[in-house]
C-alpha cells in the first residue's frame, strides 16, 4: 500500500521592502496550509502604512480558507491589501463567491506595489482644503 502524500503544501516567501511588504505564495492554500499566510498578514499589519501585496500567481489550488484569511486581513489593512496576479484557481473562487470587487486586484507585483503612484499621476494632485475651485464657465 502506498502511503505517500500527494498533497502539495503552501510555500510562502515574505519580502519586507522599504515601503511595503510582498508575500509570494505558491502551491495549495487550504485549511491545513493557510496558517503561515495568516501569521504573515497579521505581522504585516504592524509594518508601517505601505501596501501589503499578496502575489497569488503560483497558487495551484485554493479553497475558502484563503478567502477567509484575505477577508480578515482586508478588515485590518483596508486598501493597503493588494492582490497581485491571482491564478485562475483564485480568480475562479473569487468569481464564484462574488468577491472580486472586494479586493484591489492588480496584474502583477509591480502594478500592485506602485498603484498609489499610478493613481496620483492619473488623477493629478489632490487639492488642499485652502484652494477654492474656479467657477464653471457659463455656456454661450
Order of alpha helices (4+ residues) and beta strands (2+ residues): beta-beta-alpha-beta-alpha-beta-alpha-beta-alpha-alpha
